[in-house]
Amino acid sequence: MPAERAYVPDMSLLTAEELLRTSVPNKRTELVRGHLVVREPAGWRHGEVTMNLAARLARHVDLTGAGKIVAAETGFTLFRGPDTVRAPDIAFVSRERLPDSPTPGFPELAPDLVVEVLSPDDRPGETLAKVGDWLEAGARLVWVIDPERRQTRVYRPDGSESLIGELDRLPRRGCAVRIRMPGGGDSLR
């Protein structure tokens, strides 16, 4: 049984370019090894945590000129033949790795930092498959934030991982930020 759910059955393999032209109203889509994955939209809490964290990260990145933060559901082509396009909740790409010109499609790179915020219906196998894809494609750090448990798992390319509580510091390339989940004040300090 595949780790990913909601594959659309009996479809031929899609490319990243075909995914750009595919419309599934009111759903979130990704492409995993050529297969279209369709999910329900995220809930309120997921959106609140993601927005609060993205706003604070964007403010920091803008002040330092470190690169760019992109919004939830921005797709990145991670692999070709068959294609995989993943869309994290938040992504950071360092200034040195930004594409030379903005692309109308999905950039072919993995962000330096990927943030995935769990929803109540996310399954561990699906989440670990995403983490594996991000790291294999070149992401330097993946944060998986669990608002229900008020903790974050930090995954690195060397295979190490850390479990961070709501008042602990999240490592991020020479910089640390403090995270608080909803109901506990600010999302990041």
ZAMARGU-4260 file (C-alpha; in steps of 0.2 Angstrom, whole numbers, plus 5000, padded with zeros to 4 digits):
<rodrens>
0) 5000/5000/5000 | 5007/5017/4995 | 5012/5029/5009 | 5002/5043/5000 | 4983/5043/5000
5) 4971/5050/4987 | 4980/5045/4971 | 4968/5047/4957 | 4966/5030/4950 | 4968/5024/4931
10) 4977/5040/4926 | 4993/5040/4915 | 5008/5048/4923 | 5008/5067/4923 | 5022/5079/4921
15) 5026/5095/4931 | 5020/5105/4916 | 5004/5095/4915 | 5001/5098/4933 | 5002/5117/4930
20) 4987/5115/4918 | 4977/5103/4929 | 4963/5111/4939 | 4954/5102/4954 | 4943/5115/4961
25) 4944/5118/4980 | 4957/5105/4982 | 4976/5105/4985 | 4986/5095/4973 | 5004/5088/4971
30) 5012/5076/4959 | 5021/5061/4967 | 5031/5050/4955 | 5020/5056/4941 | 5003/5052/4950
35) 4991/5066/4955 | 4988/5067/4974 | 4972/5077/4979 | 4969/5083/4996 | 4956/5093/5005
40) 4960/5111/5010 | 4968/5114/5026 | 4958/5119/5042 | 4958/5135/5052 | 4971/5130/5065
45) 4983/5124/5051 | 4980/5141/5042 | 4983/5151/5057 | 4999/5142/5062 | 5006/5143/5045
50) 5002/5161/5042 | 5009/5167/5059 | 5025/5158/5056 | 5027/5163/5038 | 5024/5181/5042
55) 5038/5181/5055 | 5050/5171/5044 | 5046/5183/5030 | 5050/5198/5041 | 5066/5191/5047
60) 5071/5186/5029 | 5067/5204/5022 | 5077/5212/5036 | 5092/5202/5033 | 5091/5200/5014
65) 5094/5181/5016 | 5083/5176/5001 | 5064/5173/4999 | 5050/5165/5008 | 5036/5158/4998
70) 5018/5155/5003 | 5009/5139/5006 | 5006/5128/4991 | 5020/5135/4980 | 5026/5120/4970
75) 5044/5114/4968 | 5049/5101/4955 | 5060/5089/4965 | 5062/5075/4953 | 5060/5071/4934
80) 5055/5055/4925 | 5043/5052/4933 | 5040/5070/4940 | 5037/5074/4958 | 5031/5091/4962
85) 5029/5095/4981 | 5021/5110/4989 | 5026/5114/5007 | 5016/5125/5019 | 5031/5137/5020
90) 5048/5137/5010 | 5063/5148/5011 | 5076/5149/4997 | 5093/5157/5001 | 5098/5172/4990
95) 5112/5162/4983 | 5100/5148/4976 | 5086/5159/4970 | 5082/5156/4951 | 5089/5169/4940
100) 5072/5174/4934 | 5055/5170/4941 | 5048/5155/4932 | 5029/5154/4928 | 5030/5136/4932
105) 5038/5126/4947 | 5056/5129/4950 | 5067/5114/4949 | 5075/5115/4966 | 5072/5110/4984
110) 5070/5125/4996 | 5084/5127/5009 | 5070/5126/5023 | 5054/5117/5021 | 5040/5119/5034
115) 5026/5107/5035 | 5012/5110/5047 | 5002/5095/5052 | 4983/5094/5050 | 4973/5081/5060
120) 4971/5070/5046 | 4989/5069/5041 | 4996/5051/5042 | 5014/5048/5048 | 5019/5038/5033
125) 5013/5052/5021 | 5023/5065/5031 | 5039/5055/5032 | 5037/5052/5013 | 5036/5071/5010
130) 5051/5073/5022 | 5061/5060/5013 | 5057/5068/4996 | 5062/5086/5002 | 5079/5080/5009
135) 5083/5068/4995 | 5080/5083/4983 | 5092/5094/4993 | 5083/5103/5006 | 5094/5108/5021
140) 5081/5108/5034 | 5063/5102/5036 | 5052/5107/5051 | 5037/5097/5054 | 5026/5107/5066
145) 5012/5098/5076 | 5000/5111/5083 | 4990/5098/5093 | 5006/5091/5102 | 5014/5109/5102
150) 5030/5102/5096 | 5041/5102/5080 | 5052/5088/5073 | 5067/5095/5064 | 5075/5084/5050
155) 5092/5086/5042 | 5100/5078/5027 | 5113/5068/5037 | 5098/5058/5044 | 5098/5066/5061
160) 5082/5073/5069 | 5077/5083/5084 | 5061/5085/5094 | 5058/5103/5099 | 5045/5108/5112
165) 5035/5124/5111 | 5047/5134/5121 | 5063/5127/5114 | 5073/5135/5100 | 5072/5129/5082
170) 5089/5128/5073 | 5091/5137/5057 | 5108/5140/5049 | 5116/5151/5062 | 5100/5158/5068
175) 5088/5152/5081 | 5070/5157/5083 | 5057/5153/5097 | 5041/5146/5093 | 5024/5146/5102
180) 5009/5138/5096 | 4991/5145/5096 | 4984/5147/5113 | 5001/5150/5120 | 5004/5168/5112
185) 5015/5172/5097 | 5020/5159/5084 | 5038/5164/5084 | 5048/5175/5095
</rodrens>
